């Protein structure tokens, strides 16, 4: 107790002697969201050793340990979790202040589109925050399948889109946002049983989007590799339609783990289901974009990490 009290007293003294540098908070938030010193270093434009020194300096100022770390793993502590919300708010306030002072208010229109599942999970909060920051920008938002979004962008009907892509075969000039590992999903764990390998009499019913779809391709490739027979029982172009079919017991679908709704079951390796490779979410922009479109693209890239962190699912 005495050692902890002395560290807290030292932290209180440090607070009276030093300002809380936003660079330290930026390194802290980056590490809290990535749990990786290398990825944080890339995000903040510093070396890994510099990031490590920033984290230690912040811990000294605050008088508590923010992360538990060894050579392979980084985990945030309870004190770190308590700081995270305040740190994000302070950085948003500082960034907004600098942005307002350094540049005139952006105005214009942006035609933006995304897949429906992304729009359902993350888009409303991100776009609401962007509109609050840039009230002079008028957004026109639509949702559709990735292939149709790409075709609309190529026809000049959209300015900026979110796409799902195979990390090994990215769209040209795409700007990665994050990667996610999809899982098979059923209305409940016992609703659908895996068929026996190489038994064509019993096929796994799938509820999927129309081809080409990266989730659909991930599912059938994994089942084929495992020798498990399958059949497309229901095809739906919408996220809501897919969930309705699964809820009705027509088959299983594939979704990102973070987007599995309440009342549905993620089916993992523990139940014998094949593991699915990662899928990447990315931004694609028209060849020439306005300041408003560029601002929205940057805003999405900056904010999507924190929104996903707040919505991270618990492990099964």
Secondary structure, 3 states (H helix, E strand, C coil): CHHHHHHHHHHHHHHHHCCCCHHHHHHHHHHHHHCCHHHHHHHHCCCHHHHHHHHHHHHHHHCCCCEEECCCCEEECHHHHHHHHHHHHHHHHHHHHHHHHHCCCCCEEEEEEECHHHHHHHHHHHHHHHHHHCCCEEEEEEECCHHHHHHHHHCCCCCEEEEEECHHHCCCCCEEEEEEEEEEEECCCCCCCCCCECCCCCCEEEEECCCCCHHHHHHHHHHHHCCECEEEEEECCCHHHHHHHHHCCCCEEEEEHHHCCCCCEEECHHHCCCCCCEEEEEEEECCCCCHHHHHHHHHHHHHHHHHHHHCCCCCC
